[in-house]
Amino acid sequence: RPGGPRRANGVKAIKKTVKTAVFFHAHPDDESLLTAGTMAMLAAEGHRVVLVVATSGERGQADLEPGEALGSARITELYRSAAALGCARVVNLGYGDSGLAPGGGVAEDRPENAFIDADAEEAARRLAAVLTEEDAGLLTTYDPAGGYGHPDHVQVHRVGGRAAEIAGTPIVLEATVNRDPLLRGLRLIRRFYPQLDVHAFERAYSPGEEITHRVNVRRFARRKRASMAAHASQATGADTRTLGVMLKIPQPLYRLVFGTEWYVRRGLPPGTRLRHPFEVPPQG
């Protein structure tokens, strides 16, 4: 619709001008889980969508042994996901996947160039260079806890916030999940997949009261699902793989469960409820 969607109170969600949105993620497949619907929506509206990952995810779980071969495979999958979502550009900052220790936390056997050990200022300047080159109007990062606490996700929060400061990017959204409906949905799914560990999500992501943006992406559920399916290495190899379980959900239920994506924009008044990444909050 010319000029973008409008809310009932007349607040304009987006301007007519094309903008650039940069989505910053830790590993390939993170974009499909957290922001794929928003990315597809913005691309469909004519905006330029750029996907940046910090690592190639070479230490992820997969049928392939962790290492260079897995990293190469996952980057190939990342480009397939980006194509499904309509991304104009993909950038890999090239840091090492820090991995995750058994039970959570920082892995002791991480590589020398692990993202978690990178100088945050230097990494921020590398990301800021992309933001400046793209004249980005928006950057997404993660919440301070890094969603479910992966060290690389926490580093994305640190690096992304600082990069936006350096580049002067006006809108920074922390991609997250509304913990409240997440837990309700996972408990429903567990009826069909009792092996699903719901307790692991009870302290993850953000409570509903902190959410400022609730983006309806149901029209783009098929593209989001295609993005997930592109990451085949992360959906196979074990019956309990989260991505694999998600892809088995019937399409009508999938559209309901994954039809909203959530973000937090710091500094907005409590109770702010926005529906589009570029929406301007009401004044006064």
matplotlib code that plots the C-alpha trace (Angstrom):
import matplotlib.pyplot as plt

x = [0.0, 1.5, 3.1, 3.0, 0.5, -1.4, -2.6, -6.1, -4.9, -3.5, 0.2, 2.1, 4.2, 6.7, 7.6, 7.5, 11.2, 13.2, 15.3, 18.0, 17.7, 20.7, 20.0, 23.0, 23.1, 25.7, 25.4, 23.7, 20.1, 19.7, 18.0, 15.5, 14.4, 14.2, 13.8, 13.0, 9.4, 10.4, 13.1, 10.8, 8.2, 10.6, 12.0, 8.5, 7.8, 10.8, 13.3, 16.9, 17.6, 21.2, 22.1, 25.3, 26.6, 29.5, 30.6, 30.0, 28.7, 31.4, 31.0, 27.3, 25.8, 25.3, 26.0, 29.2, 32.1, 32.6, 35.2, 35.9, 33.6, 30.6, 31.3, 31.4, 28.2, 26.4, 27.4, 26.0, 22.8, 22.8, 22.8, 19.9, 18.0, 18.8, 17.6, 14.3, 13.8, 14.8, 18.0, 20.1, 23.4, 25.0, 28.1, 30.2, 32.4, 34.6, 35.0, 35.2, 32.2, 32.7, 30.7, 28.7, 29.9, 27.9, 25.1, 25.6, 28.3, 31.6, 33.3, 36.9, 38.1, 36.9, 39.2, 41.7, 39.5, 36.3, 33.8, 33.3, 37.0, 37.1, 37.8, 34.2, 35.3, 37.2, 34.3, 31.8, 33.9, 33.8, 30.0, 29.7, 31.5, 28.7, 26.1, 27.8, 28.3, 24.6, 23.3, 21.3, 18.2, 17.8, 19.9, 18.7, 20.8, 19.8, 18.6, 21.3, 20.9, 21.5, 18.2, 18.9, 22.4, 24.8, 28.0, 28.1, 24.6, 25.6, 28.5, 26.1, 24.2, 27.4, 28.9, 25.7, 24.8, 28.3, 28.3, 25.0, 26.5, 29.6, 27.6, 24.8, 22.1, 18.9, 16.9, 18.2, 15.9, 16.8, 15.4, 13.9, 11.0, 8.0, 8.6, 5.0, 3.4, 6.6, 6.2, 2.5, 3.3, 6.1, 3.9, 1.3, 4.0, 5.3, 2.1, 3.2, 6.9, 7.4, 11.2, 11.1, 12.9, 10.5, 12.4, 15.4, 13.3, 11.8, 14.5, 15.2, 14.4, 12.2, 8.9, 6.0, 6.1, 9.5, 8.4, 7.9, 7.4, 5.1, 5.4, 2.7, 4.5, 1.8, 1.6, 5.3, 5.1, 6.0, 9.1, 10.1, 9.6, 11.7, 14.4, 14.4, 14.4, 17.5, 19.5, 19.3, 22.4, 20.8, 17.5, 18.9, 21.0, 18.9, 15.2, 15.4, 16.9, 14.8, 14.8, 13.9, 11.0, 9.8, 9.8, 7.5, 4.7, 1.7, 1.5, -1.7, -0.2, 3.2, 1.6, 0.0, 3.0, 5.6, 3.3, 4.6, 8.2, 9.2, 11.7, 12.7, 13.7, 15.3, 14.4, 10.7, 8.0, 6.7, 3.7, 4.8, 3.1, 4.4, 3.7, 6.4, 10.2, 10.2, 7.1, 7.5, 6.2, 3.4, 4.6, 3.5]
y = [0.0, 3.4, 5.0, 1.8, 0.5, 2.9, 2.3, 3.1, 6.3, 7.6, 7.2, 6.5, 3.4, 4.1, 6.8, 6.4, 6.5, 3.3, 2.6, 0.1, -2.3, -4.3, -7.5, -8.5, -12.1, -14.4, -17.5, -18.7, -19.8, -17.2, -15.0, -17.6, -18.1, -14.5, -12.0, -13.8, -12.7, -9.0, -9.3, -10.8, -8.1, -5.2, -6.6, -7.0, -3.4, -2.4, -1.7, -2.8, -5.7, -6.6, -9.7, -9.6, -12.6, -12.5, -16.1, -19.0, -21.2, -23.8, -25.2, -25.9, -29.3, -31.2, -34.5, -32.9, -32.6, -29.1, -27.2, -25.5, -27.9, -27.3, -23.5, -23.5, -25.6, -23.2, -20.1, -21.8, -22.4, -18.7, -17.5, -19.8, -18.4, -14.8, -15.5, -16.8, -13.7, -11.2, -9.9, -7.6, -8.4, -10.8, -10.0, -12.4, -10.6, -13.7, -14.3, -17.8, -19.5, -19.4, -22.6, -23.4, -25.2, -28.3, -26.9, -23.4, -20.7, -20.1, -23.1, -23.6, -25.1, -22.1, -20.9, -18.1, -15.8, -16.6, -13.8, -13.7, -12.9, -10.2, -6.6, -5.2, -1.8, -3.2, -5.5, -2.6, -0.5, -3.3, -3.5, 0.3, 0.4, -1.7, 0.5, 3.7, 2.2, 1.2, 4.4, 2.1, 3.5, 0.5, -2.1, -5.2, -6.8, -9.0, -8.3, -8.0, -11.6, -12.7, -14.5, -17.9, -16.8, -18.0, -16.1, -15.0, -13.6, -11.6, -10.2, -9.3, -7.1, -5.3, -5.0, -4.0, -1.3, 0.3, 0.0, 2.0, 4.7, 5.0, 5.0, 7.2, 4.6, 6.1, 2.9, 0.0, -2.9, -5.8, -9.0, -11.2, -13.4, -12.6, -15.1, -15.4, -16.8, -18.7, -20.8, -21.3, -22.5, -24.8, -26.5, -27.1, -28.5, -30.7, -32.6, -33.9, -33.9, -34.8, -34.7, -30.9, -29.2, -26.3, -25.5, -24.3, -21.3, -20.2, -17.5, -16.8, -13.8, -10.9, -10.7, -9.1, -5.9, -5.0, -5.6, -2.4, -3.9, -6.7, -7.2, -9.3, -11.5, -14.1, -13.2, -14.1, -17.4, -19.5, -17.4, -17.7, -21.5, -21.6, -19.7, -22.3, -25.1, -23.7, -24.5, -28.2, -29.0, -27.6, -29.4, -33.0, -35.3, -35.5, -35.8, -33.0, -30.3, -27.2, -26.2, -29.7, -29.8, -26.4, -27.5, -30.5, -28.2, -28.2, -25.0, -23.6, -24.0, -22.8, -19.6, -19.0, -19.8, -17.9, -15.2, -12.5, -11.3, -9.2, -6.4, -4.0, -0.4, 1.1, 4.6, 4.5, 5.1, 2.0, 0.5, 1.5, -0.8, -0.5, -2.7, -1.9, -1.6, 1.9, 3.1, 6.5, 6.5, 9.0, 12.3, 13.6]
z = [0.0, -0.9, 2.1, 4.1, 6.7, 9.0, 12.5, 13.6, 15.4, 12.1, 13.0, 9.9, 10.1, 7.4, 5.0, 1.3, 0.9, 0.6, 3.6, 4.5, 7.4, 8.6, 10.6, 12.7, 13.8, 15.5, 13.4, 10.2, 11.0, 13.8, 11.3, 10.4, 14.0, 15.1, 12.2, 9.0, 8.7, 9.3, 6.7, 4.1, 4.9, 4.5, 1.3, -0.1, 0.8, -1.3, 1.4, 1.2, 3.6, 4.5, 6.6, 8.6, 10.6, 13.0, 12.4, 10.1, 12.8, 12.4, 15.9, 15.6, 16.0, 12.7, 10.9, 9.7, 12.1, 13.5, 11.6, 8.3, 6.3, 8.5, 8.4, 4.6, 4.5, 6.8, 4.9, 1.7, 3.7, 4.8, 1.2, 0.4, 3.4, 2.4, -1.2, 0.2, 2.3, -0.5, 1.1, -1.1, 0.6, 2.9, 5.0, 7.2, 9.7, 9.8, 13.6, 15.0, 16.4, 20.2, 20.7, 23.9, 26.9, 28.1, 30.2, 28.8, 29.2, 27.4, 25.9, 27.0, 23.7, 21.6, 18.7, 19.0, 16.9, 18.9, 18.6, 22.4, 22.8, 20.0, 21.0, 21.0, 19.8, 16.9, 16.0, 16.3, 13.9, 11.3, 11.6, 11.7, 8.3, 6.8, 8.4, 7.1, 3.6, 3.5, 5.1, 7.3, 8.9, 11.2, 12.9, 14.8, 17.5, 20.5, 24.0, 26.8, 27.7, 24.2, 24.0, 25.5, 26.7, 24.0, 24.4, 20.8, 21.1, 24.1, 22.1, 19.3, 21.8, 22.9, 19.4, 17.7, 20.1, 19.9, 16.1, 15.9, 18.1, 15.8, 12.6, 13.9, 13.0, 14.2, 15.1, 17.0, 17.7, 20.0, 18.3, 21.0, 21.7, 24.0, 26.7, 27.7, 24.6, 23.8, 26.9, 26.2, 22.7, 23.7, 26.2, 23.5, 21.2, 23.9, 23.8, 20.4, 21.1, 24.7, 24.3, 23.9, 26.9, 27.9, 31.1, 29.0, 27.9, 31.2, 31.7, 28.1, 26.0, 27.2, 29.2, 27.4, 29.4, 27.8, 24.2, 22.2, 18.7, 17.8, 14.0, 12.3, 9.8, 9.1, 5.5, 5.2, 7.1, 4.0, 3.4, 7.0, 6.9, 3.7, 5.5, 8.3, 5.8, 4.1, 7.2, 6.6, 8.6, 11.7, 11.3, 11.2, 13.2, 16.3, 17.1, 19.6, 17.3, 17.8, 14.1, 13.1, 15.5, 14.3, 10.7, 11.5, 12.8, 10.4, 8.3, 9.9, 13.4, 12.2, 10.9, 14.3, 16.4, 14.3, 12.9, 15.2, 15.7, 18.7, 19.3, 22.1, 21.4, 24.4, 25.6, 24.6, 27.2, 29.1, 27.4, 23.9, 21.3, 17.7, 14.7, 12.2, 12.5, 11.0, 12.8, 14.6, 18.2, 18.9, 20.3, 23.7]

ax = plt.figure().add_subplot(projection="3d")
ax.plot(x, y, z, "-o")
ax.set_aspect("equal")
plt.show()
